Amino acid sequence: MDTTLKQNRPPYGIIAILMIGAFISMLNETLLNVALPSIMKDLDVGASTVQWLATGYMLVNGVMIPATAFLIQKYSVRGLFLTAISLFTVGTIIAGFAHVFPLLLTARMIQASGSAIMMPLLMNVMLTSFPPEKRGAAMGLFGLVFIFAPAVGPTLSGYLIEHNSWRILFHLVSPLAAIILVISIFLLKDKKEKVDIRLDKLSLVLSSIAFGGLLYGFSSAGDKGWDSPAVYATITAGAISLVMFIVRQNKLEKPMLNFKIYKYPMFALSSAISIVISMAMFSAMLLMPIYLQTIRGISPLKSGLLMLPGSLLMGIMSPITGKLFDKFGGRVLAVIGLSITTFTTYLFSKLTLDTTYTHLILLYSARMFGMSMVMMPVMTNGLNQLPARFYPHGTAMNNTLQQVSGAIGSALLVTIMSNRTKTHATDLAADAMKHLTGQPSPEMLATMKQQIAMKAMLEGINDSFLVSVGIASIALVLAFFIKRAKQAEDPAEKMNAGNPVVNKLAEN
C-alpha cells in the first residue's frame, strides 16, 4: 500500500495527535458562528459581509480538499500534518489580533487551508491502520471528533461571548494549536518512500473553479436570491468546470481525484446517501437558531445549551455505533437511524410559538440520536469496498461532497424559508384585514405587523422542515439497498500479478 502506515500494530500515537489537531480545527469552525453579531458590531460590517467568515472558510475547504488525495499520496503524514497545523496556528494568531475585517477574513482563510488537510488525512490514516473487521469501531472514535466539536462549539462560544470579546475564541485556540505543533514536531514520525507523482496544474485550476464556484453560488443564493447574476453565473461556471474536471481526470494516468471509485457500487451508494443526509442535516443546524433566537427570543447561550444534549448523545453513540456496525453491518443501522431522523424532522415541521423548551430539547436529541446511526456507518461501508490505493481519493471525495451538498442544502432551505415566509405574510395580512373592524390605531397596526411577521417566519421554517422530511426520505429509501461491503480486488494489483517481470522483481 503506497498510502498506508504499514505496521502490525496501529500507530495510536500518530492517530491521537491527528485527532487532537482535527478536533481543535473543527471546534474553531463552530465557535465562530455565535460570535458573528459581535464581530459585526466591533468591526462595523454588515451581515452580508461578516457571512464571508463562514463562506470563505467553506470556499477554501472546497478548493483544497480535492487536492488532498494527491497530497496524501505524495507526502508523509508528518510533513502534511506539520504544514496543516502550522497554517492553522498562524491563521488563528492573526485572527485574534485582527483590527480590520479584511485581515480577519485573510486569517480565517489561512486557518481553513490547514483545516482542509487535517480531516482527510486523519480519515486516511484510520482506514489504512485498521483491518475492515475492526474499522467500524475505529471510525466510531473518529466520529467523536466529527461530532463532539460541533456539539461543544455553540455552547462554549455563547458562554464566552456573553463575558468577553469575540477575540477570546481565537486566543483560546491559538495556544492549544501551538502546543500540538510543538508536540508533533518531536513525536510525529512515519516513514514514507518517495512517490513519483506530479500535480496536474490544469486539474487544480478546474477543481478550484468547479467546487469554489458551486460552493460560492449556492451559499450566496439564500442571501442574494437565485436570480442574482453572481449566483447563477458562478454556479454555471462551477458546473461547466466540474464536467471538464471529471473528463480530464478520467483521461489522466494518475488523476488528482479518481472518479473511477464510482465503479464500486457500495461507495457510489454511500456517496449518494451522504449527500442527501448532509443536505437534511443542515435544516436543524440552520433553522433552529433562527427559530429560537429570532422568533422565541431565546439567548445564544440558551440556544446552544438546548442543542448540547443531542450533540453529546450523538458523540457518545459514535463509538457504540462503530461496534454495532462491525457486528451487524451498515444497512440495519442506516434504516433505523434514518427512520428516526425522518420522523423527528416531520415533528419539527409542527413548531408553534408556544412549543416548550423541554419538548425542543427532547425532539432535537432524538433527531441527533437517529443521525448518529447513519453518517459514519454509511461512509465506512462505502470506503470498505475500495482497494487501498483508492482510500485518499475516497476520503477526499466524501469530504468535498459534504461541503458542496451542505452548501446546496443550506441555500435551498434558506430560500424556501424566505419565499414561504413572504407568501404566508401576504396571506396572513389579507386575512387580518378581512376581520378588522373600525380604524386601528398606529400602535395596534405595529403590533399586528410584528405578530404577522413572526407567524409568517414560523410557517416558513415549518415548510422548510417539511422539505427536509422529503430529502431524508430519499436517503431512507436508498438505505435499503446497502449491503455489507468487502474490499474489492485492485485491478492494478491483479494485472501486476500476471506480469512475470513484476513477479521477478518482487522475488528479488
C-alpha positions in Angstrom: 0.0 0.0 0.0 1.6 3.2 -1.1 -0.5 5.4 1.1 -0.5 3.4 4.3 1.5 3.2 7.5 2.2 -0.5 7.2 2.6 -1.7 10.7 1.3 -4.8 12.6 0.0 -2.6 15.4 -2.0 0.6 14.5 0.0 3.8 15.1 -2.1 5.0 18.1 0.4 7.9 18.8 0.0 9.3 15.4 -3.8 8.8 15.4 -4.0 10.6 18.8 -2.1 13.6 17.6 -4.1 13.8 14.4 -7.4 13.6 16.3 -6.5 16.4 18.7 -5.5 18.6 15.7 -8.7 17.8 13.8 -10.7 18.4 16.9 -9.5 21.9 17.5 -9.8 22.8 13.8 -13.5 21.7 13.9 -14.1 23.4 17.2 -12.8 26.7 15.9 -15.1 26.4 12.9 -18.2 26.1 15.0 -17.1 28.5 17.7 -17.3 31.5 15.4 -21.0 31.1 14.3 -22.4 32.6 17.5 -19.8 35.4 17.5 -20.8 36.9 14.1 -23.2 39.6 15.6 -20.4 40.7 18.0 -17.9 40.9 15.1 -20.4 42.9 13.0 -20.7 45.5 15.8 -17.0 45.6 16.7 -15.6 45.8 13.1 -18.6 47.8 11.8 -19.6 45.5 9.0 -23.0 44.2 7.7 -24.5 40.7 7.8 -23.7 40.0 4.2 -20.0 41.0 4.7 -19.5 39.1 8.0 -21.0 36.0 6.5 -17.8 35.7 4.4 -16.1 34.4 7.5 -18.2 31.2 7.1 -18.5 31.3 3.3 -14.8 32.0 2.8 -13.8 29.2 5.2 -16.1 26.8 3.2 -14.7 28.0 -0.1 -11.1 27.3 0.9 -12.1 23.9 2.1 -13.9 23.2 -1.2 -10.9 24.2 -3.2 -8.3 22.5 -1.0 -10.0 19.1 -0.2 -9.9 17.7 -3.8 -6.1 18.3 -3.8 -5.7 16.3 -0.5 -5.9 12.9 -2.4 -2.7 14.0 -4.3 -1.0 15.4 -1.2 -1.7 12.3 0.9 -0.1 10.1 -1.8 2.8 12.4 -2.4 3.9 13.4 1.1 4.3 11.8 4.5 1.8 12.1 7.3 4.4 14.0 9.4 5.1 16.6 6.6 1.4 17.1 5.8 0.3 17.4 9.4 3.1 19.8 10.4 2.2 22.0 7.4 -1.5 21.9 8.2 -1.2 22.7 11.9 1.4 25.4 11.2 -1.0 27.2 8.8 -3.9 26.7 11.3 -1.8 28.2 14.2 -0.6 31.2 12.2 -4.2 31.9 11.0 -5.6 31.7 14.5 -3.0 34.0 16.0 -3.5 36.6 13.3 -7.3 36.4 13.6 -7.1 37.0 17.4 -5.4 40.4 16.8 -7.1 41.4 13.6 -8.4 45.0 13.9 -10.0 45.3 10.5 -12.3 42.8 8.7 -10.1 42.1 5.6 -7.3 41.0 7.9 -9.7 38.8 9.9 -11.0 37.2 6.7 -7.5 36.5 5.4 -6.5 34.9 8.7 -9.7 32.8 8.6 -8.8 31.5 5.1 -5.3 30.7 6.3 -6.9 28.6 9.1 -9.1 26.9 6.6 -6.2 25.9 4.3 -4.7 24.0 7.3 -8.0 22.6 8.5 -8.9 21.2 5.0 -5.9 18.9 5.1 -6.4 17.6 8.6 -9.7 15.7 8.3 -9.0 13.7 5.1 -5.5 13.0 6.4 -6.9 11.6 9.7 -9.6 9.5 7.9 -7.0 8.1 5.5 -4.7 7.0 8.4 -7.6 5.4 10.2 -8.6 3.4 7.1 -5.1 2.2 6.4 -4.3 1.4 10.0 -7.2 -1.0 10.8 -8.5 -4.1 9.0 -12.1 -3.9 7.7 -13.5 -6.0 10.5 -12.2 -3.5 13.1 -12.7 -0.4 11.1 -16.2 0.4 12.4 -15.0 0.8 16.0 -12.0 2.9 14.8 -14.2 5.1 12.7 -16.6 5.4 15.6 -13.8 7.1 17.6 -13.2 9.3 14.5 -16.9 10.2 14.7 -16.3 11.6 18.2 -14.1 14.3 16.7 -16.5 14.8 13.9 -19.5 15.2 16.3 -18.2 16.4 19.7 -16.5 19.6 18.4 -19.7 20.9 16.8 -21.6 19.9 20.0 -19.4 21.9 22.3 -18.8 24.8 20.0 -22.0 26.8 20.1 -22.5 26.4 23.9 -18.9 27.3 24.7 -19.0 30.2 22.3 -22.2 31.5 23.7 -20.8 31.5 27.2 -17.5 33.1 26.3 -19.2 35.9 24.1 -21.5 36.8 27.0 -18.5 37.6 29.2 -15.7 38.5 26.8 -14.7 39.9 23.4 -15.1 37.7 20.4 -11.3 37.6 20.2 -11.2 35.2 23.2 -12.4 32.5 20.8 -9.1 32.8 18.8 -6.9 33.5 21.9 -8.3 30.3 23.5 -7.5 28.1 20.5 -4.1 29.5 19.4 -2.0 28.2 22.4 -3.6 24.8 22.0 -2.7 24.7 18.3 0.9 25.9 19.2 1.3 23.1 21.8 0.1 20.5 19.3 2.5 21.9 16.7 5.5 21.5 19.2 4.4 18.0 20.3 4.0 16.8 16.7 7.5 18.1 15.7 9.1 15.8 18.3 6.6 12.8 18.4 5.1 12.5 15.0 7.2 10.1 12.9 6.3 8.0 9.9 8.4 6.6 7.1 7.3 7.0 3.5 9.0 6.1 0.3 9.3 8.9 -2.3 6.4 8.7 -4.7 6.9 9.8 -8.3 3.6 11.7 -8.7 3.1 15.2 -10.1 0.2 17.6 -9.7 -1.7 18.4 -12.9 -2.0 22.2 -12.8 -5.0 22.3 -15.1 -6.8 19.8 -12.9 -6.1 22.1 -9.9 -7.4 25.1 -11.7 -10.6 23.3 -12.9 -11.3 21.8 -9.5 -10.9 25.2 -7.8 -13.3 26.9 -10.2 -15.7 23.9 -10.1 -16.0 23.4 -6.3 -15.3 27.0 -5.5 -18.0 28.2 -7.9 -20.6 25.8 -6.8 -20.0 26.5 -3.1 -20.0 30.3 -3.6 -23.1 30.2 -5.8 -25.2 28.0 -3.6 -24.1 29.6 -0.3 -24.9 33.1 -1.7 -28.3 32.1 -3.0 -30.0 32.4 0.3 -28.9 36.0 0.8 -28.8 37.3 -2.8 -31.6 35.3 -4.4 -31.4 32.8 -7.2 -31.9 35.5 -9.9 -28.7 37.3 -8.9 -26.0 37.2 -11.7 -23.4 36.5 -9.0 -25.3 33.3 -8.1 -26.3 31.8 -11.4 -23.0 32.8 -13.2 -20.8 31.2 -10.5 -23.0 28.0 -10.4 -22.9 27.8 -14.2 -19.1 28.3 -14.3 -18.7 25.7 -11.5 -20.9 23.1 -13.2 -19.1 23.5 -16.6 -15.7 23.3 -14.9 -16.8 20.2 -12.9 -17.7 18.4 -16.1 -14.3 19.4 -17.7 -12.5 18.3 -14.5 -14.2 14.9 -14.4 -13.4 14.3 -18.2 -9.8 15.3 -17.6 -9.4 13.0 -14.5 -10.7 10.0 -16.5 -8.0 10.7 -19.2 -5.1 11.1 -16.8 -2.9 8.1 -15.9 -2.5 9.5 -12.3 -5.6 11.7 -11.7 -5.7 14.3 -8.9 -9.1 12.9 -7.9 -10.0 9.5 -9.2 -13.7 9.2 -10.3 -13.2 5.5 -11.1 -14.1 4.9 -7.5 -17.7 5.2 -8.5 -17.4 1.9 -10.3 -17.7 0.4 -6.8 -21.4 0.2 -6.1 -21.4 0.4 -2.3 -19.1 3.5 -2.4 -21.4 5.1 -5.0 -24.4 4.4 -2.8 -22.8 5.7 0.3 -21.9 8.9 -1.5 -25.5 9.4 -2.6 -26.8 8.8 0.9 -24.2 11.1 2.5 -25.0 13.9 0.1 -28.8 13.7 0.9 -28.1 13.4 4.7 -25.7 16.4 4.6 -28.5 18.5 3.0 -31.1 17.3 5.5 -28.8 17.8 8.5 -28.4 21.5 7.8 -32.1 22.1 8.3 -32.0 21.8 12.1 -28.5 23.4 12.3 -29.7 26.5 10.3 -33.4 26.8 11.1 -33.3 26.0 14.9 -31.1 29.1 15.8 -33.4 31.3 13.7 -36.5 29.9 15.4 -35.0 30.0 18.9 -33.4 33.5 18.8 -35.5 35.5 16.3 -39.0 34.1 16.9 -38.8 32.9 20.6 -36.2 35.5 21.8 -34.0 32.8 23.5 -30.4 33.9 24.1 -27.4 32.5 22.2 -26.2 30.7 25.3 -29.6 29.0 26.0 -29.9 28.1 22.3 -26.5 26.4 22.5 -27.5 24.6 25.7 -30.7 23.4 24.1 -28.7 21.7 21.3 -25.9 20.4 23.6 -27.7 17.2 25.0 -28.5 16.0 21.5 -25.0 16.7 20.2 -23.4 15.0 23.3 -25.7 12.0 22.7 -24.5 11.8 19.1 -20.9 11.9 20.4 -21.5 9.1 23.0 -23.3 7.0 20.4 -20.5 7.3 17.8 -18.1 4.6 19.2 -21.1 2.4 20.1 -22.5 2.7 16.6 -19.0 1.8 15.3 -19.0 -1.5 17.2 -22.6 -2.3 16.1 -21.5 -1.6 12.5 -18.7 -4.2 12.8 -21.3 -6.7 14.1 -24.4 -6.1 12.1 -23.2 -4.0 9.0 -24.5 -0.6 7.8 -28.0 -1.4 6.4 -29.7 -2.1 9.8 -28.2 1.0 11.4 -28.9 3.3 8.5 -32.5 2.2 8.1 -33.2 2.6 11.9 -31.3 5.9 12.1 -32.9 7.4 9.0 -36.4 6.3 10.2 -35.9 8.2 13.4 -34.4 11.2 11.6 -37.3 11.4 9.1 -39.9 11.1 11.8 -38.4 13.7 14.2 -37.8 16.1 11.2 -41.5 15.8 10.5 -42.3 16.7 14.1 -40.0 19.8 13.7 -42.3 20.9 10.9 -45.1 21.3 13.5 -43.4 24.0 15.6 -45.6 26.7 17.3 -45.0 30.0 19.1 -45.6 28.1 22.3 -43.6 24.9 21.8 -41.9 24.2 25.2 -38.1 24.3 25.7 -38.2 20.7 27.1 -40.1 19.5 24.1 -37.5 21.1 21.8 -34.6 19.5 23.7 -36.1 16.0 23.6 -37.0 16.3 19.9 -33.6 17.7 18.9 -31.9 15.0 21.0 -34.0 12.2 19.4 -33.1 13.6 15.9 -29.4 13.6 16.8 -29.7 10.0 18.1 -31.1 9.0 14.7 -28.3 10.9 12.9 -25.6 9.1 14.9 -26.6 5.8 13.3 -26.2 7.0 9.8 -23.2 9.2 8.8 -20.1 7.1 9.9 -21.6 3.6 9.2 -22.7 4.6 5.7 -19.4 6.3 4.9 -17.3 3.5 6.3 -19.2 0.8 4.5 -18.6 2.6 1.2 -14.9 3.1 1.8 -14.5 -0.5 2.8 -15.2 -1.7 -0.7 -12.4 0.4 -2.2 -9.0 -1.1 -2.9 -6.4 0.5 -0.5 -4.8 2.8 -3.1 -8.1 4.5 -3.7 -8.5 5.5 0.0 -7.1 9.0 -0.4 -9.5 9.6 -3.3 -12.5 8.1 -1.4 -11.9 10.3 1.7 -11.2 13.4 -0.4 -14.4 12.8 -2.5 -16.5 12.3 0.6 -15.2 15.5 2.3 -15.7 17.5 -0.9 -19.2 16.3 -1.5 -20.2 17.0 2.2 -19.0 20.6 1.7 -20.9 21.1 -1.6 -24.1 19.3 -0.6 -24.1 21.2 2.8 -23.9 24.5 0.9 -26.6 23.4 -1.5 -28.8 22.2 1.3 -28.3 25.5 3.2 -29.2 27.6 0.2 -32.2 25.5 -0.7 -33.7 25.5 2.8 -33.0 29.2 3.5 -34.5 30.1 0.1 -37.6 28.0 0.8 -37.9 29.6 4.3 -37.6 33.1 2.8 -40.0 32.6 -0.1 -42.6 30.8 2.1 -42.3 33.5 4.8 -43.2 36.2 2.2 -46.2 34.1 0.9 -47.5 33.4 4.4 -47.1 37.1 5.4 -49.2 38.2 2.4 -51.9 35.6 3.2 -51.9 36.4 6.9 -52.1 40.2 6.3 -55.0 39.7 3.8 -56.8 37.5 6.4 -56.2 40.0 9.2 -57.7 42.9 7.1 -60.9 40.9 6.5 -61.5 40.5 10.2 -60.5 44.1 11.0 -63.3 46.3 12.2 -63.1 50.1 12.6 -59.9 52.2 12.2 -57.0 50.6 14.1 -54.5 52.8 16.0 -50.9 53.1 14.8 -49.8 51.1 17.9 -52.3 48.3 17.1 -51.1 48.2 13.4 -47.5 48.0 14.6 -48.3 45.1 16.9 -50.3 43.4 14.2 -47.4 43.7 11.7 -45.0 42.2 14.2 -47.3 39.3 15.0 -47.8 38.6 11.3 -44.0 38.7 10.6 -43.3 36.3 13.5 -46.1 33.9 12.5 -45.1 34.1 8.8 -41.5 33.3 9.6 -42.6 30.4 11.8 -44.7 28.9 9.0 -41.7 29.4 6.6 -39.4 27.5 8.9 -42.1 24.7 9.2 -42.3 24.5 5.4 -38.6 24.3 5.2 -38.5 21.4 7.7 -41.2 19.7 5.6 -39.0 19.8 2.5 -36.2 18.4 4.7 -38.5 15.4 5.5 -38.7 14.7 1.8 -34.9 14.9 1.5 -34.4 12.5 4.5 -37.0 10.1 3.0 -34.9 9.7 -0.2 -31.9 8.7 2.0 -34.1 6.2 3.8 -35.2 4.5 0.6 -31.6 4.3 -0.6 -30.5 2.8 2.7 -32.5 -0.4 2.0 -30.0 -1.2 -0.9 -26.9 -1.2 1.4 -25.0 -4.4 1.5 -22.0 -5.3 3.7 -19.0 -4.3 1.6 -16.0 -6.4 1.1 -12.7 -4.9 -0.2 -12.7 -5.2 -4.0 -9.7 -6.6 -5.8 -7.4 -3.9 -7.1 -7.3 -4.1 -10.9 -3.7 -2.8 -10.9 -2.5 -5.5 -8.5 -4.4 -8.1 -10.5 -2.7 -7.0 -13.7 0.7 -6.9 -12.0 0.1 -10.4 -10.5 0.1 -11.9 -14.0 3.2 -10.0 -15.1 6.3 -12.2 -15.0 8.6 -9.1 -14.9 6.8 -7.7 -11.9 6.8 -11.1 -10.1 10.6 -11.5 -10.7 11.2 -8.0 -9.3 9.0 -8.9 -6.3 11.1 -12.0 -5.7 14.3 -10.0 -5.7 
